């Protein structure tokens, strides 16, 4: 299967299926080689459904499937806001048209912030002279033709916005983000996630759409307690260090792997990031340090961190709410930390710490 990606984007995206009239019906074996060749030579010879995709900021679509033939395709980077490109759905035994109307189906994977999501759309059109017309656009979690399941709520919406009942038949679908009330108050955000994103039905009512994942280094932190040598001679001292890095709260919620919310968050990341996430990591060491006279000695540690930013979409009490730019900072499970020794003049007269045995 060949994939063509449209890094399209934000408010809405329009896919139009132009349903040509007066095309011959096909035999059960589908399109012949000669018919396929004719289909790519010109719009008037297309033996299938013509799809128009208009690009806008935010959401994108990638049409996937053996039935799709790309024609007059503009490279994603060259598609301006409001611009678009064409696709042709070649006919087979399940896609046909006559002088009375046309029928067809198509599917597309939804992309967001330049990356594929787990959500797809399935489009259906059966267009004849009025009133014998049906059209639908449905959201699936997963590939509709494999193991995907139709769902009634997701971060995305798809609807039929217009139907032309005359020749040439045309159905226009609009795809975009689900309309929601944006919540900015921190206390309300916290209550919403704590109340709605738990329990058996949480994964049907709460979604996380990651926008970015950054691999960063924490600011240096004291690593264990310092030791000090008050004497006029060097002293070998034992320096014991322990440090725990925990996950930050996100919008007021204590974010741990025990929460259903963590599972929802983690599953959304698994689509694009082959990474193991952890909510806590411990570091420890015991070193014998040669401490100069009248010197205080200690270590600092700067742990490797992951910073994930995205949006929560929550359905509660019959309403839909969005929490934008929710950020989670958590320790990287595998990357090493930066540990640095430090020395400073010590004017005290008491030894701090123990000499090495």
CORKA-V855096 format. One record per pair of residues at least 12 apart in sequence whose ideal C-beta (glycine too) atoms are under 10 Angstrom apart, sorted by sequence separation. I is the first residue (numbers start at 1). J is the second residue. D is the distance in whole Angstrom. If there is no record, write none. Layout:
((I:J:D) (I:J:D))
This chain:
((23:35:10) (35:47:5) (36:48:9) (51:63:7) (73:85:5) (74:86:9) (91:103:10) (108:120:7) (109:121:8) (123:135:8) (124:136:5) (125:137:9) (138:150:6) (139:151:6) (160:172:7) (161:173:7) (162:174:9) (227:239:6) (265:277:8) (287:299:8) (311:323:7) (312:324:8) (34:47:10) (35:48:9) (72:85:7) (73:86:7) (91:104:8) (107:120:6) (108:121:5) (123:136:7) (124:137:8) (138:151:9) (139:152:8) (141:154:7) (159:172:10) (160:173:6) (161:174:5) (193:206:8) (226:239:8) (227:240:9) (310:323:9) (311:324:5) (312:325:10) (62:76:9) (71:85:9) (72:86:4) (73:87:7) (107:121:7) (108:122:8) (122:136:8) (123:137:5) (124:138:8) (138:152:10) (139:153:8) (140:154:9) (159:173:7) (160:174:8) (192:206:9) (225:239:8) (285:299:8) (310:324:9) (311:325:7) (312:326:5) (32:47:9) (70:85:9) (71:86:6) (72:87:9) (73:88:10) (89:104:6) (106:121:9) (107:122:5) (108:123:8) (122:137:7) (123:138:8) (139:154:5) (158:173:6) (159:174:6) (224:239:6) (225:240:8) (247:262:9) (250:265:9) (262:277:8) (309:324:10) (310:325:8) (311:326:7) (31:47:6) (60:76:8) (70:86:8) (71:87:7) (72:88:9) (89:105:8) (106:122:8) (107:123:7) (121:137:6) (122:138:5) (139:155:9) (158:174:7) (159:175:8) (223:239:9) (224:240:6) (225:241:8) (285:301:9) (309:325:6) (310:326:6) (31:48:8) (51:68:8) (70:87:6) (71:88:5) (89:106:5) (105:122:7) (106:123:5) (107:124:10) (121:138:7) (122:139:8) (139:156:6) (157:174:8) (158:175:5) (159:176:9) (223:240:10) (224:241:3) (225:242:9) (262:279:7) (309:326:7) (310:327:8) (49:67:9) (69:87:8) (70:88:8) (105:123:7) (106:124:8) (120:138:9) (121:139:6) (122:140:6) (139:157:7) (157:175:7) (158:176:8) (223:241:4) (224:242:6) (283:301:6) (308:326:9) (309:327:5) (310:328:8) (48:67:8) (49:68:10) (55:74:9) (60:79:10) (68:87:6) (69:88:5) (71:90:10) (87:106:8) (104:123:8) (105:124:5) (106:125:9) (120:139:7) (121:140:7) (139:158:6) (156:175:7) (157:176:6) (222:241:9) (223:242:8) (224:243:7) (308:327:7) (309:328:8) (48:68:9) (51:71:10) (53:73:10) (68:88:8) (69:89:8) (104:124:8) (105:125:8) (119:139:6) (120:140:5) (137:157:9) (138:158:7) (156:176:7) (157:177:7) (158:178:10) (223:243:5) (257:277:8) (259:279:9) (283:303:7) (307:327:6) (308:328:5) (309:329:10) (26:47:8) (48:69:8) (50:71:9) (53:74:10) (55:76:8) (67:88:10) (68:89:6) (69:90:5) (87:108:9) (103:124:9) (104:125:6) (105:126:9) (119:140:7) (120:141:8) (122:143:10) (123:144:10) (137:158:4) (156:177:6) (157:178:5) (222:243:8) (257:278:7) (258:279:8) (307:328:7) (308:329:8) (23:45:10) (26:48:10) (47:69:10) (50:72:9) (67:89:6) (68:90:7) (103:125:7) (104:126:8) (118:140:9) (119:141:6) (120:142:7) (122:144:4) (136:158:9) (137:159:6) (155:177:6) (156:178:6) (157:179:7) (221:243:7) (257:279:5) (281:303:7) (306:328:8) (307:329:5) (308:330:8) (20:43:9) (23:46:8) (24:47:8) (46:69:9) (48:71:10) (55:78:10) (56:79:10) (67:90:6) (102:125:7) (103:126:5) (104:127:9) (118:141:6) (119:142:8) (120:143:6) (121:144:8) (122:145:8) (136:159:9) (137:160:6) (154:177:10) (155:178:6) (256:279:5) (257:280:8) (281:304:9) (306:329:7) (307:330:8) (20:44:9) (23:47:6) (55:79:4) (57:81:6) (63:87:6) (65:89:9) (66:90:9) (67:91:8) (101:125:10) (102:126:8) (103:127:8) (117:141:9) (118:142:6) (120:144:6) (135:159:10) (136:160:7) (137:161:9) (154:178:7) (221:245:9) (255:279:7) (256:280:8) (281:305:10) (305:329:6) (306:330:5) (18:43:9) (20:45:10) (23:48:8) (46:71:8) (54:79:9) (55:80:7) (56:81:6) (57:82:10) (67:92:6) (101:126:7) (102:127:6) (103:128:9) (118:143:10) (120:145:9) (135:160:5) (153:178:8) (155:180:9) (254:279:10) (305:330:7) (306:331:8) (20:46:6) (23:49:10) (53:79:9) (55:81:7) (56:82:7) (61:87:10) (63:89:8) (66:92:9) (101:127:5) (102:128:8) (120:146:10) (122:148:8) (134:160:9) (135:161:10) (305:331:6) (306:332:5) (20:47:9) (54:81:9) (55:82:7) (56:83:9) (67:94:9) (100:127:10) (101:128:3) (133:160:10) (135:162:10) (218:245:7) (304:331:7) (305:332:6) (306:333:9) (18:46:9) (20:48:8) (43:71:9) (54:82:7) (55:83:5) (56:84:10) (67:95:7) (100:128:6) (101:129:7) (120:148:6) (122:150:8) (135:163:6) (278:306:9) (303:331:6) (304:332:4) (19:48:10) (20:49:8) (40:69:7) (42:71:10) (43:72:9) (54:83:7) (55:84:6) (100:129:7) (108:137:10) (110:139:8) (119:148:9) (134:163:9) (178:207:9) (277:306:7) (303:332:7) (304:333:9) (306:335:9) (18:48:10) (19:49:6) (20:50:7) (39:69:7) (40:70:9) (41:71:9) (53:83:9) (54:84:4) (55:85:8) (97:127:9) (98:128:9) (110:140:10) (118:148:9) (120:150:10) (133:163:6) (247:277:9) (304:334:8) (305:335:9) (17:48:10) (18:49:7) (19:50:8) (40:71:5) (53:84:5) (54:85:9) (101:132:7) (103:134:9) (105:136:10) (106:137:10) (107:138:10) (109:140:10) (133:164:10) (247:278:8) (275:306:8) (277:308:8) (304:335:4) (17:49:5) (18:50:4) (39:71:8) (40:72:9) (52:84:6) (53:85:6) (100:132:9) (101:133:8) (119:151:8) (133:165:6) (177:209:9) (246:278:10) (247:279:4) (303:335:8) (304:336:7) (305:337:10) (16:49:10) (17:50:7) (18:51:8) (36:69:7) (51:84:10) (52:85:8) (53:86:8) (107:140:8) (109:142:10) (130:163:9) (132:165:9) (245:278:9) (246:279:7) (247:280:7) (273:306:9) (275:308:10) (303:336:9) (304:337:6) (16:50:8) (17:51:6) (18:52:7) (51:85:9) (52:86:6) (53:87:7) (89:123:10) (109:143:8) (130:164:10) (131:165:8) (137:171:9) (245:279:10) (246:280:5) (247:281:10) (303:337:4) (304:338:8) (16:51:7) (17:52:8) (51:86:7) (52:87:8) (76:111:10) (109:144:10) (119:154:6) (121:156:8) (123:158:8) (125:160:8) (130:165:4) (136:171:10) (137:172:10) (245:280:7) (246:281:8) (273:308:9) (302:337:6) (303:338:8) (15:51:6) (16:52:4) (31:67:9) (50:86:6) (51:87:4) (107:143:7) (108:144:10) (118:154:9) (119:155:7) (120:156:10) (121:157:10) (122:158:9) (124:160:10) (127:163:7) (129:165:6) (130:166:9) (133:169:8) (135:171:5) (137:173:5) (139:175:9) (244:280:7) (245:281:5) (246:282:10) (301:337:5) (302:338:4) (303:339:10) (15:52:7) (16:53:8) (30:67:9) (50:87:8) (51:88:7) (67:104:9) (107:144:5) (117:154:9) (119:156:6) (121:158:5) (123:160:9) (127:164:8) (128:165:8) (129:166:8) (134:171:10) (135:172:9) (136:173:9) (137:174:8) (244:281:7) (245:282:8) (269:306:10) (300:337:10) (301:338:7) (302:339:8) (14:52:7) (15:53:5) (16:54:8) (31:69:9) (49:87:9) (50:88:6) (51:89:6) (67:105:8) (68:106:7) (76:114:9) (107:145:7) (117:155:8) (120:158:10) (125:163:8) (127:165:7) (129:167:9) (133:171:8) (135:173:8) (137:175:7) (243:281:9) (244:282:5) (245:283:8) (300:338:8) (301:339:5) (302:340:8) (14:53:7) (15:54:8) (48:87:10) (49:88:7) (50:89:8) (67:106:8) (68:107:9) (105:144:9) (109:148:10) (117:156:8) (119:158:10) (127:166:10) (139:178:9) (243:282:7) (244:283:8) (269:308:7) (300:339:7) (301:340:8) (13:53:7) (14:54:4) (46:86:10) (48:88:5) (49:89:4) (65:105:10) (67:107:9) (68:108:9) (105:145:10) (129:169:9) (242:282:7) (243:283:5) (244:284:9) (268:308:10) (299:339:6) (300:340:5) (13:54:6) (14:55:9) (47:88:9) (48:89:5) (49:90:9) (65:106:8) (107:148:9) (127:168:10) (128:169:8) (242:283:7) (243:284:8) (269:310:9) (299:340:7) (300:341:8) (12:54:9) (13:55:7) (14:56:8) (46:88:5) (47:89:10) (48:90:5) (49:91:8) (64:106:10) (65:107:6) (127:169:4) (208:250:10) (241:283:8) (242:284:5) (243:285:9) (268:310:7) (298:340:10) (299:341:6) (300:342:6) (13:56:6) (43:86:8) (46:89:9) (47:90:7) (48:91:4) (63:106:7) (64:107:7) (65:108:9) (112:155:8) (126:169:10) (127:170:8) (241:284:7) (242:285:8) (265:308:8) (298:341:8) (299:342:7) (12:56:6) (13:57:10) (46:90:9) (47:91:5) (48:92:9) (63:107:7) (64:108:7) (65:109:10) (110:154:9) (112:156:8) (125:169:8) (127:171:6) (240:284:8) (241:285:5) (242:286:10) (268:312:10) (297:341:7) (298:342:5) (8:53:7) (11:56:6) (12:57:10) (13:58:8) (43:88:9) (46:91:9) (63:108:5) (64:109:6) (110:155:9) (125:170:9) (126:171:9) (240:285:8) (241:286:8) (265:310:8) (297:342:7) (298:343:9) (8:54:8) (9:55:7) (10:56:6) (11:57:7) (12:58:8) (13:59:5) (15:61:7) (49:95:7) (61:107:10) (62:108:6) (63:109:8) (110:156:5) (125:171:4) (239:285:8) (240:286:5) (241:287:7) (296:342:8) (297:343:6) (298:344:8) (6:53:7) (8:55:4) (9:56:6) (10:57:3) (11:58:6) (12:59:7) (13:60:7) (48:95:6) (61:108:4) (62:109:5) (124:171:9) (239:286:7) (240:287:8) (265:312:9) (296:343:7) (297:344:8) (7:55:9) (8:56:7) (9:57:4) (10:58:2) (11:59:8) (13:61:6) (15:63:9) (40:88:7) (47:95:9) (48:96:9) (49:97:8) (60:108:9) (61:109:7) (62:110:8) (110:158:9) (123:171:8) (125:173:9) (238:286:7) (239:287:5) (264:312:9) (283:331:9) (295:343:5) (296:344:5) (6:55:7) (8:57:8) (9:58:4) (10:59:7) (39:88:6) (47:96:9) (48:97:9) (60:109:9) (61:110:6) (62:111:6) (124:173:10) (238:287:8) (239:288:8) (279:328:9) (281:330:9) (282:331:9) (295:344:7) (296:345:7) (297:346:9) (8:58:8) (9:59:6) (10:60:10) (39:89:10) (40:90:9) (47:97:9) (60:110:7) (61:111:7) (108:158:9) (123:173:6) (154:204:9) (237:287:9) (238:288:6) (239:289:5) (280:330:8) (281:331:4) (295:345:7) (296:346:4) (8:59:7) (9:60:6) (39:90:6) (59:110:6) (60:111:4) (153:204:7) (156:207:9) (237:288:7) (238:289:8) (261:312:9) (277:328:9) (279:330:6) (280:331:7) (281:332:8) (292:343:7) (294:345:6) (295:346:5) (296:347:9) (8:60:3) (36:88:10) (39:91:8) (59:111:7) (60:112:7) (64:116:10) (121:173:8) (123:175:9) (152:204:8) (153:205:7) (155:207:5) (236:288:6) (237:289:6) (239:291:9) (278:330:7) (279:331:8) (281:333:7) (287:339:9) (289:341:7) (291:343:8) (293:345:10) (294:346:5) (296:348:8) (6:59:10) (7:60:6) (8:61:6) (49:102:7) (51:104:9) (58:111:10) (59:112:6) (60:113:9) (151:204:7) (153:206:10) (154:207:7) (155:208:9) (156:209:9) (208:261:8) (236:289:7) (237:290:8) (277:330:6) (278:331:6) (280:333:10) (281:334:10) (283:336:10) (292:345:10) (293:346:9) (294:347:7) (6:60:5) (8:62:9) (36:90:6) (48:102:9) (49:103:9) (50:104:10) (58:112:7) (59:113:9) (60:114:8) (62:116:7) (121:175:6) (153:207:8) (155:209:5) (206:260:8) (235:289:9) (236:290:6) (237:291:5) (277:331:9) (278:332:8) (279:333:10) (281:335:10) (283:337:6) (285:339:7) (287:341:8) (289:343:9) (292:346:9) (294:348:9) (298:352:10) (5:60:8) (6:61:6) (7:62:9) (35:90:8) (36:91:9) (49:104:4) (51:106:7) (53:108:9) (58:113:8) (60:115:9) (154:209:10) (206:261:7) (210:265:8) (235:290:8) (236:291:7) (277:332:9) (278:333:4) (291:346:9) (294:349:10) (297:352:9) (298:353:10) (5:61:9) (6:62:6) (35:91:8) (48:104:7) (49:105:9) (60:116:9) (64:120:9) (197:253:9) (208:264:6) (213:269:7) (234:290:6) (235:291:5) (243:299:9) (245:301:9) (276:332:9) (277:333:7) (278:334:9) (281:337:9) (283:339:8) (296:352:7) (297:353:8) (4:61:10) (5:62:5) (6:63:8) (49:106:7) (51:108:9) (60:117:10) (193:250:8) (194:251:10) (202:259:9) (203:260:7) (207:264:7) (208:265:5) (234:291:7) (235:292:9) (241:298:9) (243:300:10) (248:305:9) (275:332:9) (276:333:5) (296:353:10) (4:62:6) (5:63:10) (59:117:9) (62:120:10) (63:121:10) (193:251:6) (194:252:8) (202:260:5) (203:261:10) (206:264:5) (207:265:10) (208:266:9) (210:268:6) (234:292:6) (235:293:8) (237:295:10) (239:297:7) (241:299:5) (243:301:5) (245:303:5) (247:305:10) (250:308:9) (275:333:8) (276:334:7) (3:62:6) (4:63:7) (5:64:10) (31:90:5) (61:120:9) (190:249:9) (192:251:9) (193:252:8) (194:253:6) (201:260:10) (202:261:7) (205:264:10) (206:265:9) (208:267:8) (209:268:7) (210:269:6) (213:272:8) (224:283:10) (233:292:9) (234:293:6) (239:298:7) (241:300:10) (242:301:10) (244:303:10) (245:304:9) (247:306:9) (248:307:9) (250:309:10) (253:312:10) (269:328:10) (275:334:9) (3:63:9) (4:64:8) (30:90:8) (31:91:6) (61:121:7) (63:123:10) (190:250:9) (192:252:10) (193:253:5) (194:254:9) (200:260:9) (203:263:7) (207:267:10) (208:268:4) (213:273:6) (215:275:9) (223:283:7) (224:284:8) (229:289:10) (231:291:9) (233:293:6) (235:295:9) (237:297:7) (239:299:7) (241:301:7) (243:303:7) (245:305:7) (250:310:10) (291:351:10) (3:64:6) (30:91:7) (31:92:6) (189:250:9) (190:251:6) (191:252:8) (192:253:10) (198:259:7) (199:260:7) (202:263:8) (203:264:6) (207:268:7) (208:269:8) (210:271:9) (223:284:9) (224:285:8) (229:290:10) (232:293:5) (234:295:9) (251:312:8) (265:326:9) (2:64:8) (3:65:10) (30:92:4) (31:93:9) (141:203:10) (189:251:4) (190:252:3) (191:253:10) (193:255:9) (197:259:8) (198:260:5) (202:264:7) (210:272:7) (213:275:8) (223:285:8) (224:286:9) (227:289:7) (229:291:4) (231:293:6) (232:294:8) (235:297:10) (250:312:9) (291:353:9) (1:64:6) (2:65:10) (29:92:8) (30:93:5) (141:204:10) (188:251:9) (189:252:6) (190:253:6) (197:260:6) (198:261:7) (210:273:8) (224:287:9) (228:291:8) (229:292:7) (230:293:8) (231:294:8) (265:328:7) (1:65:7) (2:66:9) (4:68:8) (28:92:9) (29:93:7) (30:94:9) (31:95:9) (101:165:9) (187:251:10) (188:252:9) (189:253:8) (190:254:10) (197:261:5) (203:267:8) (227:291:6) (229:293:6) (230:294:6) (231:295:10) (289:353:9) (291:355:9) (1:66:6) (26:91:6) (27:92:10) (28:93:5) (30:95:9) (102:167:10) (104:169:10) (108:173:10) (110:175:7) (112:177:8) (186:251:6) (187:252:7) (194:259:9) (196:261:10) (197:262:10) (229:294:7) (230:295:9) (291:356:10) (2:68:9) (4:70:6) (25:91:9) (26:92:7) (27:93:7) (28:94:10) (30:96:10) (101:167:9) (102:168:9) (103:169:10) (110:176:10) (141:207:10) (185:251:10) (186:252:5) (193:259:9) (197:263:10) (198:264:10) (228:294:9) (229:295:5) (230:296:10) (262:328:9) (290:356:9) (1:68:10) (6:73:9) (9:76:10) (24:91:9) (26:93:6) (100:167:10) (102:169:5) (104:171:9) (106:173:9) (108:175:8) (185:252:10) (194:261:8) (197:264:7) (228:295:7) (229:296:8) (288:355:10) (289:356:8) (2:70:8) (6:74:9) (7:75:10) (8:76:7) (14:82:10) (16:84:9) (18:86:9) (23:91:8) (25:93:10) (26:94:10) (99:167:8) (101:169:6) (102:170:10) (183:251:9) (193:261:6) (197:265:9) (227:295:9) (228:296:4) (229:297:7) (288:356:4) (4:73:7) (6:75:9) (7:76:4) (15:84:9) (26:95:8) (100:169:10) (102:171:9) (227:296:7) (228:297:7) (287:356:9) (288:357:9) (6:76:5) (7:77:7) (9:79:9) (14:84:8) (16:86:10) (17:87:10) (18:88:10) (26:96:6) (226:296:5) (227:297:5) (228:298:9) (286:356:10) (4:75:10) (5:76:6) (8:79:7) (10:81:9) (13:84:9) (25:96:5) (26:97:10) (97:168:10) (193:264:10) (226:297:6) (227:298:7) (255:326:10) (4:76:9) (7:79:8) (9:81:8) (15:87:9) (17:89:8) (24:96:8) (25:97:8) (51:123:9) (97:169:8) (226:298:4) (251:323:6) (6:79:7) (8:81:10) (23:96:7) (24:97:8) (25:98:6) (225:298:7) (226:299:9) (250:323:9) (251:324:10) (253:326:9) (255:328:6) (257:330:10) (23:97:4) (24:98:8) (49:123:9) (224:298:7) (225:299:10) (251:325:9) (255:329:9) (256:330:10) (8:83:10) (22:97:8) (23:98:7) (24:99:10) (223:298:7) (224:299:6) (251:326:5) (253:328:10) (255:330:8) (8:84:9) (21:97:7) (22:98:8) (23:99:9) (49:125:8) (222:298:7) (223:299:4) (224:300:10) (250:326:5) (251:327:9) (8:85:9) (20:97:6) (21:98:8) (22:99:5) (222:299:8) (223:300:6) (224:301:9) (250:327:6) (251:328:10) (6:84:9) (19:97:6) (21:99:6) (22:100:9) (65:143:9) (221:299:10) (222:300:6) (223:301:4) (250:328:5) (6:85:7) (21:100:8) (23:102:7) (64:143:8) (65:144:10) (220:299:9) (221:300:6) (222:301:8) (223:302:9) (248:327:8) (249:328:9) (250:329:9) (21:101:8) (22:102:10) (65:145:7) (220:300:4) (221:301:6) (223:303:10) (248:328:7) (249:329:10) (250:330:10) (4:85:9) (6:87:10) (21:102:7) (64:145:9) (219:300:9) (220:301:7) (221:302:7) (247:328:6) (248:329:4) (19:101:7) (20:102:7) (220:302:5) (221:303:8) (247:329:7) (248:330:7) (4:87:8) (19:102:4) (218:301:8) (219:302:7) (220:303:10) (246:329:10) (247:330:4) (18:102:9) (19:103:8) (218:302:5) (219:303:10) (245:329:9) (246:330:8) (247:331:7) (17:102:9) (19:104:7) (217:302:5) (218:303:5) (245:330:8) (246:331:8) (216:302:10) (217:303:7) (218:304:8) (219:305:10) (245:331:4) (17:104:6) (216:303:10) (217:304:6) (218:305:5) (244:331:9) (245:332:9) (17:105:10) (119:207:9) (216:304:8) (217:305:7) (17:106:7) (118:207:10) (215:304:7) (216:305:5) (117:207:10) (119:209:10) (215:305:8) (216:306:8) (15:106:8) (214:305:9) (215:306:6) (216:307:6) (117:209:7) (214:306:7) (215:307:8) (245:337:8) (15:108:7) (117:210:9) (213:306:7) (214:307:4) (115:209:10) (213:307:7) (214:308:8) (243:337:8) (13:108:10) (115:210:8) (212:307:8) (213:308:5) (214:309:8) (59:155:9) (113:209:8) (115:211:9) (212:308:7) (213:309:8) (243:339:9) (13:110:9) (59:156:7) (61:158:10) (112:209:6) (113:210:8) (114:211:10) (115:212:10) (211:308:9) (212:309:5) (213:310:9) (13:111:10) (59:157:10) (112:210:9) (113:211:5) (114:212:10) (115:213:10) (210:308:6) (211:309:5) (212:310:8) (241:339:8) (112:211:8) (113:212:8) (210:309:7) (211:310:5) (208:308:9) (210:310:4) (211:311:7) (209:310:5) (210:311:9) (6:108:9) (8:110:10) (9:111:8) (10:112:9) (208:310:5) (209:311:5) (239:341:9) (8:111:7) (9:112:8) (10:113:10) (207:310:10) (208:311:7) (209:312:8) (5:109:9) (7:111:7) (8:112:10) (9:113:8) (207:311:9) (208:312:6) (209:313:7) (6:111:7) (9:114:8) (207:312:7) (208:313:8) (3:109:8) (5:111:7) (7:113:9) (8:114:9) (15:121:8) (17:123:7) (19:125:6) (21:127:10) (206:312:7) (207:313:5) (208:314:10) (7:114:5) (17:124:10) (19:126:9) (206:313:7) (207:314:8) (7:115:9) (13:121:10) (15:123:7) (17:125:5) (19:127:5) (205:313:9) (206:314:5) (207:315:9) (5:114:9) (19:128:10) (205:314:7) (206:315:8) (5:115:10) (17:127:9) (205:315:4) (206:316:9) (5:116:8) (204:315:8) (205:316:7) (218:329:9) (61:173:10) (202:314:10) (3:116:9) (155:268:9) (209:322:10) (211:324:9) (212:325:10) (214:327:10) (216:329:8) (218:331:8) (240:353:9) (61:175:7) (201:315:10) (211:325:8) (218:332:10) (223:337:9) (237:351:8) (239:353:7) (240:354:9) (60:175:9) (197:312:8) (205:320:10) (207:322:10) (208:323:9) (209:324:10) (211:326:10) (212:327:9) (213:328:10) (214:329:9) (217:332:9) (237:352:9) (238:353:7) (239:354:10) (19:135:10) (59:175:6) (196:312:10) (210:326:10) (211:327:10) (216:332:9) (221:337:10) (223:339:6) (226:342:8) (228:344:9) (230:346:6) (235:351:8) (237:353:5) (238:354:5) (59:176:6) (197:314:7) (209:326:10) (215:332:7) (220:337:10) (223:340:9) (229:346:7) (230:347:9) (237:354:7) (238:355:7) (239:356:9) (17:135:8) (50:168:9) (52:170:9) (54:172:10) (58:176:7) (59:177:6) (196:314:5) (208:326:8) (210:328:10) (217:335:9) (220:338:8) (223:341:9) (226:344:9) (228:346:5) (230:348:6) (231:349:10) (235:353:9) (237:355:6) (238:356:5) (56:175:10) (58:177:6) (193:312:7) (195:314:9) (196:315:7) (197:316:9) (218:337:8) (220:339:9) (223:342:10) (227:346:10) (228:347:10) (229:348:10) (230:349:5) (236:355:6) (237:356:6) (238:357:7) (49:169:10) (50:170:9) (52:172:8) (53:173:10) (54:174:9) (56:176:8) (192:312:8) (196:316:4) (208:328:9) (215:335:7) (217:337:9) (218:338:9) (220:340:7) (222:342:9) (226:346:9) (228:348:6) (230:350:6) (231:351:8) (235:355:6) (236:356:4) (193:314:7) (195:316:7) (196:317:8) (217:338:7) (228:349:10) (230:351:6) (235:356:9) (236:357:10) (15:137:8) (49:171:9) (51:173:9) (53:175:9) (192:314:6) (195:317:9) (220:342:9) (228:350:8) (229:351:7) (230:352:8) (189:312:8) (193:316:10) (228:351:7) (229:352:8) (192:316:6) (227:351:8) (228:352:4) (229:353:9) (43:168:10) (189:314:9) (191:316:10) (196:321:8) (227:352:5) (228:353:7) (226:352:7) (227:353:3) (229:355:9) (225:352:8) (226:353:7) (227:354:8) (193:321:10) (225:353:7) (227:355:9) (182:311:9) (183:312:9) (192:321:6) (224:353:10) (193:323:7) (180:311:9) (183:314:8) (192:323:7) (180:312:10) (189:321:9) (180:313:6) (188:321:9) (190:323:10) (193:326:9) (177:311:9) (180:314:8) (189:323:5) (178:313:6) (180:315:9) (188:323:9) (189:324:10) (177:313:9) (178:315:9) (186:323:10) (189:326:8) (181:319:7) (183:321:5) (180:319:8) (181:320:7) (182:321:8) (183:322:7) (184:323:8) (180:320:4) (181:321:5) (182:322:5) (183:323:6) (184:324:8) (179:320:7) (180:321:6) (181:322:7) (182:323:8) (183:324:9) (178:320:6) (180:322:4) (182:324:6) (13:156:10) (15:158:9) (179:322:9) (180:323:9) (19:163:10) (178:322:8) (180:324:10) (12:157:9) (13:158:9) (16:161:9) (19:164:9) (21:166:9) (22:167:8) (177:322:8) (12:158:10) (16:162:9) (18:164:9) (21:167:4) (22:168:9) (12:159:10) (14:161:7) (20:167:8) (21:168:6) (14:162:10) (16:164:10) (19:167:9) (20:168:5) (21:169:7) (12:161:9) (19:168:7) (20:169:8) (118:267:8) (18:168:6) (19:169:4) (20:170:10) (118:268:7) (18:169:8) (19:170:6) (117:268:8) (17:169:9) (18:170:5) (19:171:7) (118:270:9) (119:271:9) (17:170:7) (18:171:9) (118:271:5) (16:170:6) (17:171:5) (18:172:10) (117:271:6) (118:272:10) (16:171:7) (17:172:8) (116:271:6) (117:272:9) (15:171:9) (16:172:5) (17:173:7) (115:271:8) (116:272:7) (155:311:8) (15:172:8) (16:173:7) (115:272:5) (155:312:9) (156:313:9) (14:172:6) (15:173:5) (16:174:10) (114:272:10) (115:273:9) (155:313:5) (14:173:7) (15:174:8) (113:272:10) (154:313:8) (13:173:9) (14:174:5) (15:175:6) (153:313:9) (13:174:7) (14:175:7) (154:315:10) (12:174:5) (13:175:5) (14:176:9) (153:315:5) (11:174:10) (12:175:7) (13:176:6) (152:315:10) (12:176:3) (13:177:10) (11:176:6) (12:177:8) (155:320:10) (10:176:8) (11:177:7) (8:175:10) (10:177:7) (153:320:8) (155:322:9) (113:310:9) (112:310:10) (113:311:10) (112:311:9))
